[in-house]
């Protein structure tokens, strides 16, 4: 079934500031196999000039509200997890995220377009601190396999 | 450690091994750390029976995260300004992944020297699983 185009243009904002924690940075760094001391050792991070532990670049996804910035649990959108493939992901980073940052992420579903039998969803992200400093922006492209609106001829025709 | 623009040559490559024999445990760790609990990545029965895949496969963002380490290890900490990828094919438990970074440009951007890189991650069979770009500040 096609996705609900009424969702295009909607924005989803972190309901509460996302508090970047040391243990979360360590856990994420371990999950991506990154043993760089800046992600694990506060003294090493401070010695390198950072106020606290530094998050790996893609840590930003954890601060994105919902699943990849989409209200996947809202049945009205019509997103079927089993049909979704992650197509592209882009980040532009103004500065590294560090422990202690309080981030507000805004995601906007900018388009749902048809590509053959699939639909392509583009979501843009903006990450700011609670004091309004832009930390990063991003774009996510998801492919919903086989959900494009059918081009069937009107009912009653084409079936003979 | 940081790179110096004068030491970089367009076309030079750096290759790095990211993981050998990617484990399902790593997929579960990534689900927990990232908060992305799409069952396609953690529930083998769901992946096979509900979605028709041979089994669970890695989050695209896990591959992007693993690849980021190759980048930050080479360009230095806090230097990355742009990083974008296209997921080309799935990454499965047991896969070996390595990343090749190729310098595509060394240029000036608003008074700051930067390096542009092509980023390609391949599996053990040599198939591209991720292709993208990155830009980093250099001295």
Interface residues (C-beta under 8 A of the other chain):
Chain A: X24 X27 X28 X30 X31 X32 X33 X34 X36 X38 X48 X50 X54 X56 X57 X58 X61 X62 X67 X68 X81 X82 X83 X84 X85 X86 X87 X88 X89 X90 X91 X92 X93 X94 X95 X96 X139
Chain B: X18 X19 X26 X29 X30 X32 X33 X34 X35 X36 X37 X38 X39 X40 X50 X51 X52 X59 X60 X61 X62 X64 X65 X66 X68 X69 X71 X72 X73 X77 X78 X80 X81 X82 X83 X84 X85 X86 X87
